[in-house]
Amino acid sequence: MEDLSGGWVRGLTQETQIGRPAAALATERPNPMLNGDQAWLDGLIGAAAE
């Protein structure tokens, strides 16, 4: 997490998509990995707003 000017915060994440389970998830639509990332970010925003 990094404080930026103007009241902004930047969070840097990394993930790997290696292995059969990840390869299988990558072909699904909607993509559950992307949806999981978005849910995590929404949770962070909600916690920060409290």
SULNORRA-V566156 format. One record per helix or strand. SS is the DSSP state (a for helix, b for strand). FROM is the first residue (numbers start at 1). TO is the last residue. Records with the same first field share a line. If there is no record, write none. Layout:
# SULNORRA-V566156
SS = FROM-TO / FROM-TO
This chain:
# SULNORRA-V566156
b = 2-3 / 9-10
a = 5-7 / 20-26 / 32-49
